[in-house]
Each structure stands twice: as C-alpha cells, then as structure tokens.
Amino acid sequence: MGVYVAHRTAQMVLVVFGVVTVTFFTVRLVPGDPARLLASPGTPDAVVELTRRQLGTDKPILVQYTTFLRSLARADLGKSFRGGRSVADAVFAALPNTFALGLVSMAITTTLSCLIGVAAALRPNGLVDRATLVFVSVAQSTPSFWLGVVLVLVFAIELGWLPAIDMTGPKSFVLPVATLTLTLMPILVRTVRQSFVETLGEGYVRAARARGLSERRLLFVHVMKVAAIPLITLLGLQAGYILGGAVVVESIFNWPGIGNLALQSIQQRDFPMIQGTVLVIAVAFTFINFVVDLTYAALDPRVKY
C-alpha cells in the first residue's frame, strides 16, 4: 500500500504540474491583452506599454514561465492584475464557499439518489422503477443554466420566497443547491439502480436468502458494499466537478466561490488569478480521485494495491 500511495502521489504531482503548465501557455496564447483591458479607451500606447512592463507581460513567454515556476516553488501564486490583491488570499477566501455549497449538494444528492435508486431496483419494471426512469430522463435532459434561471424566476422574483443571488444566509443555499442536486441526481440514480439490480441477481445473494438472512441486513450490509463501488466512482467525479467550481451555477447565483472567481478572471484576462484557481481545482480533483481509489479496497476485499 505504501508503494502505491507514493506512486499515486507522484502521479498527482505530475498531473497538477501538467494542468498548470497547459493553463499558463493557453491563457497567454489566446488573443487579448490584459494591459489593454486595464486601460480606459483612448489611453496612449506609451501608457499601455508601461502597464505591460508593470504586469510582466512584456517579457518573452518562456521568461514569464520561468518566473512563474520560481514563484510556485516558493508557494507564491502572485498578485492579481486587478487591484494587486494576493491570488492565494482570494482563492482561499472563495474556496470555503464552494466547499459549503458542494458538501450540502453532495449530501442531499447522495441521499436522494440512493433512496430512489434502491427503491427502483427492488422491483424492476414496477411503478416506482418506471417513474424513476421518467424522472431521470427529464432531469438529465434539462440544462443546469436553464434550470437555475427558471428557479430564480419562480421562487425569487415571482413568489419572493428565496434570495436570488449572493451568499447571505441559509436561505441563499436553497436555489443553487436545488439546481446542482437536480443536475447531478440523474446519473447517480441510474447508477445506483443498475448496480443494485445486477448485484441482487448474484449467486451469493440468492444463497444468503436461502440461509434465511434478513432482507434489510442483506441489502444494506452485503449488497451495499458491492453495489456502492460504481457509485463511489461517480461521487468522486461529481465532487471534483463541484469543488472544482460549478462555474455555471455559481455564475447564475453570483455565488462567491472559486468557480465564479475563475470565470471572472478569464473574462478579465487576469493571468495570475486564472493560474491560481486552476491549480486549486486540479489539486482538489486529483486528491478526491486518489481518495476514491483507496476507498475501493475498503469496500471490496478483492481490490488490492
């Protein structure tokens, strides 16, 4: 296990380094000059050139990359082009808001998906199963940006029950969490249902029933451990998506999270802030997948590292 952990840690470092490197060159090769965006219309070229010199974007791209790596080695993410604030401070101030939104969304999504998926799997092709498949088809074909806008129009503007934007209290979680939950649930429900249907048909399940094992113990102890492995995989991917920044949802509700911060940075061509948010997203995503891999061995003794 120790060798595997060391091997995966080295892999994670390489993946994060590769993602950050690709991001560094991509944002600089895309058309658009940060100095021009900072300057007001009609600003003389000499002033724009001075701004480029202050930002460091006047240097050759390889020189900029070397400077970036030296700063990164010192755990220095640099300063934002907008206002000169520390990138690390801005990213770590936004990260808890995304964590809070993600944890609440994943808890509700996982609970509902397991309950609905198991209920559908217990009686395949029954009424509950057919209703579940209809719900999954409708929810999976509903875009998250459209759903978020509709929820705002109905519950925030028309009825006035809930706040539409920003993070102002417990009520402000309702609409973004509902949007994320309905977006993430279809694939999780489908996975839980299919996994339980397949596992309930295994020979050891029939043997356990023949020995008189209670249905509850069979379902939630023996079947759950095997059927949960595909679910754990999807939960890892979905958690990486949320914690990495549900950009669309955070943008719709103006949620002060890392996804919204990344989108604003891209629009403003704020290179240091883009690099900082991508770095944190890459670290979060690779770490979550690493935890998922370790969870496999705990759930299924046949999985060994």
C-alpha positions in Angstrom: 0.0 0.0 0.0 2.9 2.4 0.8 4.4 1.9 -2.6 1.0 2.5 -4.2 0.5 5.7 -2.2 3.9 7.0 -3.2 3.3 6.1 -6.8 -0.1 7.9 -6.9 1.3 10.9 -5.1 4.0 11.3 -7.8 1.3 10.9 -10.5 -0.8 13.6 -8.8 2.1 16.0 -8.8 2.8 15.4 -12.5 -0.9 15.8 -13.4 -1.2 19.1 -11.4 2.1 20.3 -13.0 0.9 19.5 -16.5 -2.5 21.2 -16.0 -0.9 24.3 -14.6 1.6 24.4 -17.4 -1.0 24.0 -20.1 -3.1 26.7 -18.5 -0.1 29.1 -18.3 0.6 28.9 -22.0 -3.0 28.7 -23.2 -4.2 31.9 -21.5 -1.2 33.8 -23.0 -1.6 32.4 -26.5 -5.3 33.3 -26.6 -5.9 36.7 -28.2 -6.4 39.6 -25.8 -4.1 42.0 -24.0 -4.6 42.4 -20.2 -2.9 45.8 -20.3 -5.5 47.0 -22.9 -8.3 45.7 -20.8 -7.0 47.6 -17.7 -6.6 50.8 -19.7 -9.5 53.0 -20.5 -10.4 53.7 -24.2 -8.1 56.2 -25.8 -5.1 55.5 -23.5 -1.8 56.3 -25.2 0.3 53.4 -26.4 3.2 54.5 -24.1 0.9 54.1 -21.0 -0.3 50.7 -22.2 3.3 49.6 -22.7 4.2 50.8 -19.2 1.3 48.8 -17.9 2.6 45.7 -19.7 6.0 46.3 -18.1 4.4 46.5 -14.6 2.4 43.3 -15.2 5.4 41.5 -16.6 3.6 40.5 -19.8 6.1 42.4 -22.0 8.7 39.7 -21.4 9.1 36.6 -23.6 6.7 33.8 -22.7 9.5 31.4 -21.6 10.9 34.1 -19.3 7.4 34.5 -17.8 7.1 30.8 -17.4 10.4 30.5 -15.6 9.4 33.3 -13.2 6.1 31.6 -12.6 7.8 28.3 -11.7 10.2 30.0 -9.3 7.3 31.7 -7.5 5.3 28.5 -7.4 8.3 26.7 -5.8 8.1 29.3 -3.0 4.3 28.7 -2.7 3.7 32.2 -4.1 0.8 32.4 -6.5 1.5 36.0 -7.3 -0.8 39.1 -7.3 -3.9 39.8 -9.3 -3.7 42.1 -12.3 -6.9 43.7 -10.8 -6.1 45.7 -7.7 -2.9 43.8 -6.9 -4.5 41.6 -4.3 -2.9 38.3 -3.3 -4.1 35.4 -5.5 -3.7 33.0 -2.6 -5.8 35.1 -0.3 -8.5 35.5 -3.0 -8.6 31.8 -3.8 -8.6 30.6 -0.3 -11.3 33.1 0.6 -13.5 31.7 -2.1 -12.8 28.1 -1.5 -14.8 27.6 1.7 -17.9 29.0 0.0 -17.5 26.4 -2.8 -16.9 23.7 -0.2 -20.0 24.6 1.7 -22.1 24.6 -1.5 -20.6 21.3 -2.6 -20.9 19.5 0.7 -24.6 20.4 1.1 -25.3 19.5 -2.5 -23.5 16.2 -2.4 -25.1 15.1 0.9 -28.6 15.8 -0.4 -27.8 14.3 -3.9 -26.3 11.1 -2.5 -29.1 10.5 0.0 -31.9 11.1 -2.5 -30.1 9.1 -5.3 -29.6 6.1 -3.0 -33.1 6.1 -1.7 -34.7 6.4 -5.2 -32.2 4.1 -6.9 -32.7 1.3 -4.3 -36.5 1.7 -4.3 -36.5 1.3 -8.1 -34.1 -1.7 -8.1 -36.1 -3.7 -5.6 -39.0 -4.0 -8.1 -37.6 -3.7 -11.7 -40.2 -2.5 -14.2 -42.6 -1.7 -11.4 -44.4 1.6 -10.9 -41.6 3.2 -8.9 -39.0 2.0 -11.3 -40.8 3.4 -14.3 -41.5 6.7 -12.6 -37.8 6.8 -11.7 -36.7 6.3 -15.2 -39.0 9.1 -16.4 -37.6 11.4 -13.8 -34.0 10.5 -14.8 -34.7 11.1 -18.5 -36.3 14.5 -17.9 -33.7 15.7 -15.4 -30.8 14.5 -17.5 -32.0 16.5 -20.5 -32.6 19.7 -18.5 -29.6 22.1 -18.8 -28.4 23.5 -15.4 -28.2 27.1 -16.7 -31.9 26.9 -17.8 -33.0 25.2 -14.5 -31.2 27.8 -12.4 -32.8 30.7 -14.3 -36.3 29.1 -14.0 -35.9 28.6 -10.3 -34.8 32.2 -9.8 -37.8 33.5 -11.9 -40.3 31.4 -9.9 -39.1 31.3 -6.3 -37.1 34.6 -6.1 -38.9 37.0 -8.5 -42.5 35.8 -8.8 -43.0 34.3 -5.3 -40.3 36.2 -3.5 -39.6 33.3 -1.1 -35.9 33.0 -1.6 -32.9 35.2 -2.4 -31.7 35.1 -6.0 -28.1 35.9 -5.7 -25.1 36.0 -3.3 -24.4 34.1 -0.1 -26.4 35.9 2.6 -27.6 33.1 4.9 -29.2 29.6 5.0 -31.9 30.5 2.5 -29.4 31.5 -0.1 -28.3 27.9 -0.3 -31.7 26.6 -1.4 -31.8 27.6 -5.1 -28.1 26.8 -6.0 -28.3 23.5 -4.1 -31.5 22.6 -5.8 -30.0 23.3 -9.2 -26.9 21.2 -8.5 -28.9 18.4 -6.9 -31.3 18.1 -9.9 -28.3 18.3 -12.3 -26.3 15.6 -10.5 -29.1 13.2 -9.5 -30.0 11.6 -12.8 -26.7 9.8 -13.5 -26.3 8.8 -9.8 -29.9 7.4 -9.6 -29.3 5.4 -12.8 -26.0 4.1 -11.5 -27.5 3.0 -8.1 -30.4 1.4 -9.7 -28.4 -0.6 -12.3 -25.7 -1.6 -9.7 -28.3 -2.9 -7.3 -30.3 -4.7 -10.0 -27.1 -6.5 -11.1 -25.9 -7.3 -7.6 -29.3 -8.6 -6.4 -29.1 -11.2 -9.2 -25.7 -12.6 -8.0 -25.5 -16.1 -6.6 -24.3 -15.2 -3.2 -27.4 -13.0 -2.7 -29.6 -16.0 -3.5 -27.6 -18.2 -1.2 -27.9 -15.6 1.6 -31.7 -15.5 1.2 -31.8 -19.3 1.2 -30.0 -19.3 4.6 -32.7 -17.0 6.0 -30.7 -13.8 6.2 -33.0 -10.8 6.7 -33.7 -8.7 3.7 -32.5 -5.5 5.5 -29.2 -7.0 6.5 -28.7 -8.5 3.1 -29.5 -5.2 1.3 -27.6 -2.7 3.5 -24.6 -4.8 4.5 -23.7 -7.3 1.8 -25.3 -5.9 -1.3 -24.5 -2.3 -0.5 -20.7 -2.9 -0.2 -20.5 -4.3 -3.7 -23.1 -2.1 -5.4 -21.6 1.1 -4.0 -18.3 0.8 -5.9 -19.6 2.3 -9.2 -21.4 4.9 -7.1 -18.2 5.9 -5.3 -16.5 6.4 -8.7 -19.3 8.8 -9.8 -19.3 10.6 -6.4 -15.6 11.2 -6.8 -16.1 12.7 -10.3 -19.1 14.7 -9.2 -17.4 16.0 -6.1 -14.4 17.1 -8.2 -16.8 18.9 -10.5 -18.5 20.8 -7.6 -15.4 21.5 -5.6 -13.5 22.4 -8.7 -16.1 25.1 -9.3 -19.6 24.6 -10.6 -19.0 27.6 -12.9 -22.4 27.9 -14.4 -24.3 27.6 -11.1 -22.0 29.9 -9.2 -22.3 32.5 -12.1 -26.1 32.4 -12.2 -26.5 32.9 -8.4 -23.4 35.1 -8.1 -22.1 32.7 -5.5 -18.7 33.9 -4.1 -17.0 30.6 -4.9 -13.9 29.5 -6.8 -15.9 28.8 -10.0 -17.3 32.3 -10.1 -13.8 33.7 -9.3 -12.3 31.6 -12.2 -14.9 32.8 -14.7 -14.4 36.5 -13.7 -10.6 36.0 -14.0 -11.0 34.6 -17.5 -13.2 37.5 -18.6 -10.7 40.0 -17.2 -7.7 38.1 -18.6 -6.2 38.1 -15.1 -3.4 35.5 -15.7 -2.2 35.0 -12.1 -5.8 34.6 -10.8 -6.6 32.1 -13.6 -3.5 30.1 -12.7 -4.3 30.1 -9.0 -7.9 28.9 -9.4 -6.9 26.2 -11.9 -4.1 25.0 -9.5 -6.5 24.6 -6.6 -9.1 22.9 -8.9 -6.5 20.5 -10.2 -5.3 19.6 -6.7 -8.9 19.1 -5.4 -9.9 16.9 -8.3 -6.8 14.7 -8.2 -6.9 14.3 -4.4 -10.6 13.3 -4.5 -9.9 10.7 -7.1 -7.0 9.4 -5.0 -9.3 9.0 -2.0 -11.8 7.2 -4.2 -9.1 4.7 -5.3 -8.3 4.0 -1.7 -12.0 3.6 -0.8 -12.3 0.7 -3.3 -10.0 -1.5 -1.2 -12.1 -0.8 1.9 -15.3 -1.7 0.2 -14.2 -4.7 -1.8 -11.5 -7.1 -0.4 -10.9 -8.3 -4.0 -9.3 -4.9 -4.8 -5.7 -4.9 -3.7 -2.9 -2.4 -4.3 
